[in-house]
Amino acid sequence: MAFTLALAQCTHPADGDVVSLVRRYAQRAACAGAQLLVFPESLMTRYENDLDAFQAKAEPLDGPFSAAVDAIAAEYGLWMVYTVNERNDGGLPFNAAVLVDDCGRKQGVYRKTHLFDTDAIRESDHMARGSALFEPVQTPFAKIGLAICYDLRFPEVARHEALAGAQLILYPAAWVDGPLKVDQWRTLLVARAIENEVFVAGLSRVDKGYIGQSAVVDPRGRVIGEGGASEGLVTARIDTDEIAAVRAAMPVFDHRRPDLY
């Protein structure tokens, strides 16, 4: 089945009115004939905020921010993926991604399991790790897998979702800029698509310090939609029937040796 995917490659609005930003991109995606619209990581709240501010802004998944975004999905008849600074009464907030349908009903939630703790950034100082991988959700146009940013560096995440039937794996991200980071981002997106013979889409913020460079990759590893380093709506036409043809020609799933690994 063929459908149009839209990626909202955006910055965090200077006035903080994220709901209005979501509405603008939803209108553009609907006009472009998209069925699915994806927003980047750190949509609701900047992760650059200090810990007190970050925790204070956290909301539950039935809070006002999520309710407003769900209503926009219903208004424009779009399936959407958006990210939330989710309140966690037991500790630090979760970095969560929500899949909502075109009637505004939540169909899946994923809490980031791999936190970006490096020599420069420690996400675990701001947020709690999720405890489960996402189980792909069947939509009218594709079975959707979901992960967040740093999860891209862990091939086990994509393989888990591919084995569970995912046809398109989405990576909303705030991919930090730095030496070779654009090359690594693009290489990893292509690798996840080739090794699992699925469609893969990565969407990064374009605020200062983040790369943008969103991309949609088909099961053969071809980039079929991409953005640069500035704001914009990236679209790609996806035909899930291609997956069967690719797997028939290169049946890697039939050749796997789980008895060895």
Rosetta blueprint (number, residue, H / E / L):
1 M L
2 A E
3 F E
4 T E
5 L E
6 A E
7 L E
8 A E
9 Q E
10 C L
11 T L
12 H L
13 P L
14 A L
15 D L
16 G L
17 D L
18 V H
19 V H
20 S H
21 L H
22 V H
23 R H
24 R H
25 Y H
26 A H
27 Q H
28 R H
29 A H
30 A H
31 C H
32 A L
33 G L
34 A L
35 Q L
36 L E
37 L E
38 V E
39 F L
40 P L
41 E L
42 S L
43 L L
44 M L
45 T L
46 R L
47 Y L
48 E L
49 N L
50 D L
51 L H
52 D H
53 A H
54 F H
55 Q H
56 A H
57 K H
58 A L
59 E E
60 P L
61 L L
62 D L
63 G L
64 P H
65 F H
66 S H
67 A H
68 A H
69 V H
70 D H
71 A H
72 I H
73 A H
74 A H
75 E H
76 Y H
77 G L
78 L L
79 W E
80 M E
81 V E
82 Y E
83 T E
84 V E
85 N E
86 E E
87 R L
88 N L
89 D L
90 G L
91 G L
92 L L
93 P L
94 F E
95 N E
96 A E
97 A E
98 V E
99 L E
100 V E
101 D L
102 D L
103 C L
104 G L
105 R L
106 K E
107 Q E
108 G E
109 V E
110 Y E
111 R E
112 K L
113 T L
114 H L
115 L L
116 F L
117 D E
118 T L
119 D L
120 A L
121 I L
122 R E
123 E H
124 S H
125 D H
126 H L
127 M L
128 A E
129 R L
130 G L
131 S L
132 A L
133 L L
134 F L
135 E L
136 P L
137 V E
138 Q E
139 T L
140 P L
141 F L
142 A L
143 K E
144 I E
145 G E
146 L E
147 A L
148 I L
149 C H
150 Y H
151 D H
152 L H
153 R H
154 F L
155 P H
156 E H
157 V H
158 A H
159 R H
160 H H
161 E H
162 A H
163 L H
164 A L
165 G L
166 A L
167 Q L
168 L E
169 I E
170 L E
171 Y E
172 P E
173 A E
174 A L
175 W L
176 V E
177 D L
178 G L
179 P L
180 L L
181 K H
182 V H
183 D H
184 Q H
185 W H
186 R H
187 T H
188 L H
189 L H
190 V H
191 A H
192 R H
193 A H
194 I H
195 E H
196 N H
197 E L
198 V L
199 F E
200 V E
201 A E
202 G E
203 L E
204 S E
205 R L
206 V L
207 D L
208 K L
209 G L
210 Y E
211 I L
212 G L
213 Q L
214 S L
215 A E
216 V E
217 V E
218 D L
219 P L
220 R L
221 G L
222 R L
223 V E
224 I E
225 G E
226 E E
227 G L
228 G L
229 A L
230 S L
231 E L
232 G E
233 L E
234 V E
235 T E
236 A E
237 R E
238 I E
239 D E
240 T L
241 D H
242 E H
243 I H
244 A H
245 A H
246 V H
247 R H
248 A H
249 A H
250 M L
251 P L
252 V H
253 F H
254 D H
255 H H
256 R L
257 R L
258 P L
259 D L
260 L L
261 Y L
